[in-house]
Structure formats: C-alpha cells, structure tokens
Amino acid sequence: MKRRDFLKSGAAGLTAAGLSPWLAGCSGPAGRHDFPAAESIASLGGQLDPVSCEMLYLASLAPSGHNTQPWQVRIERPDRWFLELAPQRQLSVVDPARREALLSAGAFLENLADAGRHHGRPVELAGADSENGLAILFVGSSEARPANLEAIANRRTLRGPFAPRRIRRADVAEFLRDTRDTEYFPPDSRESGWLDEATVEALAAQCRRLPVMEELSEWIHWSDDAARQHRKGLTPAAMGINGFTGWWARHFLESEDVLSQSFAEATIRQTKEEIGSSGGWIVVSGAGDSSEGLLSAGRQCERLWLKARALDVAIHPMSQALEETPWRTEVGTRLGLDAPPQFLLRVGYAAQYPPPVSLRLPLSAFVTISSGSDV
Ligand SMILES: Cc1cc2nc3c(=O)[nH]c(=O)nc-3n(C[C@H](O)[C@H](O)[C@H](O)COP(=O)(O)O)c2cc1C
C-alpha cells in the first residue's frame, strides 16, 4: 500500500485489532514531557532571575495558530519588557495581516500576567511600541495574589471526539462571567449549524489552495526527531493522531504528503467527523483589528480557555471560516455579532482530557536581554 493511500484507508481497523498496546511499548511520540520547564529555563544560562524565567516559561504555554509561537520578548530593564512578534514565526499565507499572531501574543500576555500576579510581579501594559507595533510592559512589584498556574500548565487544544450535547448551563454561565463579546451557540442552534457548514466548506477551499497546504506542510513535523529538533509547529500527537496511525505517521509520512489529494480528503473527512460530534461553539469577538484590540481578544480567549480547563470542557479553535472569503466577511452577520469575531471555538465534553503534548521553544529562542540591562 502506498503511504498516501494509507491515510485514505485509515488505520482504525488495525488499532481495533489490538495493536495499540504493543505500540505503546515502542518509544513514545515527542511531547511536552521531553522538555521540562527547568530545561527551557536553563537555556538562558542564568542571565535572568528565576521568577521572571518561570513567568516567561508559563507564558510560552499559550496556544498559537499552527503552534508557531509567534511571540518574542526583549528585556530592556527588570521592570521594562517589550512584547514583539517574531518575524520568522509567522503564517504569511493564512494570516497575512498577523491577526492570529496578535491573538496568540495576547494569550501569551494573559499567561504572563497571571504568573506575574502569582509571584508578586504584576505586568501592566505601559503603552504601544510604535516600532514593532506591539506592547511595552511594565513589570512591577506588589503583594502576591494566587493564580491558577496549574490550569496554564494543563491547558491544551483537544480535537475530540466530544459528547454531542449542550454545555451545561452552569458551565456556560461560568464561561461568560466577566467576559465581554463572548457568545455560546448550542449544537442544535441555527448559528452552530451555519458554523459547522462554513468550517467544512472553508477547509475544503483551503485544501484546494496550494500555498495554504505548502505552508501547513512546513509547520508539521511528522518524525519524532524533527519534532524534537524544531520544538514548534504541529506533531501527529498534538493533532490527535495516536495509536497505530500515529506511529505510522511518525515513521513514514513526509512534508510532501501534506500536498497529496488523499491528505486533503482525509483532513476533510476527519473535520466532518469532529464537527458532527460536538457541544456547540463559543465565539470570542474583539474590538476591531488594531494590535491593542487583538491582544485584548487573545487575552480574553485565554482566560476563557483556562476556565474551560478547570471545568473539563475541551476547546478546539477552528479558524478556517475566519481565514477564507466569503465566509470571513459573513461570519459576523450570520451570527448576529456586534463586534468582529476573532476566535471560533468548537467546544464539548471529552471522554478524556489528557495532558498537553504540543512542544514549546526554550526560553533562549524567544527571550533576549539587552546588554547592560542589569537583570
Ligand atoms: C489564533 C489561533 C488559531 C488557531 N486555529 C486553529 C485551527 O484552525 N485548527 C486547529 O486545529 N487548531 C487551531 N489552533 C490551536 C493551535 O493549533 C494550538 O494552540 C497549538 O497547536 C498549540 O497546542 P496547544 O493549544 O495544545 O498548546 C489555533 C490557536 C490559536 C491561538
């Protein structure tokens, strides 16, 4: 069987045939466990105090489109940091305006602020950095106020399957508490139905666009070696490809396979299955497309995601309908939103909520310390 056809046929039968336990005995997939916090922090060689290092490590556990980790931090003084976008970690095809990069940086900032508050190092936005279009941060000092750092460490994207039932009323109320511009659409609502269809159609349109698939292929690291070397992008385990299929993908798939027709077909089929089994959608909107507005929407989404983690509600962002026309221009009106939608989150109760597996860069890859900064 050609490896491309393998994806088409799927390996569910082999998994069902009982090969999974045997495979579990083989060396496991690359994952977060390969790179503990201490290793990431040690990469800075002791140039920065331990609390700042822990804040930056926890911040880096934020979600990002294709796991690009598009942020970087320049530390000018202990109390004056710059949050910037890393030019080499952007998605120029699906995210040319850097909307998703800014949302991701917002999620990073939210984790940073939570961790800072926990350690008595409050992080405030001290202004916009006109040169880089992002934020100047003031990192102060105050009484420590506990934050849920466990939720930051355990948050992850889960792609399903989810129980096909509504999110409990009490959980929805908790999600929407203290949030602006966030709406829940239950699975049987008209809006959810539209989002389901629009997502599959927009995904199919993306699968027909070669540059989109080429960009995706650059950000998927199939083999364990490549995953451990890059520590960013998507891996089979992070995409939920486990068991025999995951083992096979890690050993035999290559970048060029992402460009094949059978990969596109498998992706569309998989997405339809995911969408067919979910607890509806949460849509996070934001105050326009300014850097400030997008950072703020990213922060809001991360706050919600951390609450979801604590409630065992799984979240799967599906951005296709916001990346492709005509769906992008229709979403707001179809859903009756007042502000532009920024995150389309498929949500649901998952049978299991395993620990996070997506990889992260070490601190030395995204933190620079200005010489003479006395940190
Ligand atoms: C702005 C943004 C857009 C995203 N879009 C998608 C998406 O369209 N499909 C998807 O499966 N995951 C999407 N994700 C989830 C990322 O792939 C995920 O955060 C990343 O791989 C890191 O994994 P983790 O969230 O488990 O830490 C998105 C995340 C962000 C922040």
The ligand as an SDF file (V2000), in Angstrom:
LIG
                    3D

 31 33  0  0  0  0  0  0  0  0999 V2000
   -5.2720   32.1620   16.8990 C   0  0  0  0  0  0  0  0  0  0  0  0
   -5.3330   30.6540   16.9400 C   0  0  0  0  0  0  0  0  0  0  0  0
   -5.9000   29.9570   15.8680 C   0  0  0  0  0  0  0  0  0  0  0  0
   -5.9550   28.5590   15.8890 C   0  0  0  0  0  0  0  0  0  0  0  0
   -6.5680   27.8910   14.8480 N   0  0  0  0  0  0  0  0  0  0  0  0
   -6.6690   26.5400   14.8740 C   0  0  0  0  0  0  0  0  0  0  0  0
   -7.3340   25.8370   13.8380 C   0  0  0  0  0  0  0  0  0  0  0  0
   -7.8660   26.4200   12.8960 O   0  0  0  0  0  0  0  0  0  0  0  0
   -7.3960   24.4730   13.9090 N   0  0  0  0  0  0  0  0  0  0  0  0
   -6.8280   23.7770   14.9420 C   0  0  0  0  0  0  0  0  0  0  0  0
   -6.9210   22.5420   14.9520 O   0  0  0  0  0  0  0  0  0  0  0  0
   -6.2020   24.4330   15.9590 N   0  0  0  0  0  0  0  0  0  0  0  0
   -6.0990   25.7780   15.9420 C   0  0  0  0  0  0  0  0  0  0  0  0
   -5.4760   26.4470   16.9730 N   0  0  0  0  0  0  0  0  0  0  0  0
   -4.8750   25.6720   18.0770 C   0  0  0  0  0  0  0  0  0  0  0  0
   -3.3670   25.5330   17.8590 C   0  0  0  0  0  0  0  0  0  0  0  0
   -3.0850   24.6190   16.8290 O   0  0  0  0  0  0  0  0  0  0  0  0
   -2.7350   25.1000   19.1870 C   0  0  0  0  0  0  0  0  0  0  0  0
   -2.9210   26.1240   20.1290 O   0  0  0  0  0  0  0  0  0  0  0  0
   -1.2460   24.8370   19.0650 C   0  0  0  0  0  0  0  0  0  0  0  0
   -1.0060   23.7420   18.2160 O   0  0  0  0  0  0  0  0  0  0  0  0
   -0.6000   24.5330   20.4250 C   0  0  0  0  0  0  0  0  0  0  0  0
   -1.2580   23.4440   21.0380 O   0  0  0  0  0  0  0  0  0  0  0  0
   -1.9320   23.5550   22.4720 P   0  0  0  0  0  0  0  0  0  0  0  0
   -3.0740   24.5460   22.3590 O   0  0  0  0  0  0  0  0  0  0  0  0
   -2.4080   22.1660   22.7740 O   0  0  0  0  0  0  0  0  0  0  0  0
   -0.9020   24.0510   23.4330 O   0  0  0  0  0  0  0  0  0  0  0  0
   -5.4180   27.8510   16.9860 C   0  0  0  0  0  0  0  0  0  0  0  0
   -4.8620   28.5710   18.0660 C   0  0  0  0  0  0  0  0  0  0  0  0
   -4.8240   29.9400   18.0430 C   0  0  0  0  0  0  0  0  0  0  0  0
   -4.2560   30.6920   19.2110 C   0  0  0  0  0  0  0  0  0  0  0  0
  1  2  1  0
  2  3  1  0
  2 30  2  0
  3  4  2  0
  4  5  1  0
  4 28  1  0
  5  6  2  0
  6  7  1  0
  6 13  1  0
  7  8  2  0
  7  9  1  0
  9 10  1  0
 10 11  2  0
 10 12  1  0
 12 13  2  0
 13 14  1  0
 14 15  1  0
 14 28  1  0
 15 16  1  0
 16 17  1  0
 16 18  1  0
 18 19  1  0
 18 20  1  0
 20 21  1  0
 20 22  1  0
 22 23  1  0
 23 24  1  0
 24 25  2  0
 24 26  1  0
 24 27  1  0
 28 29  2  0
 29 30  1  0
 30 31  1  0
M  END
$$$$
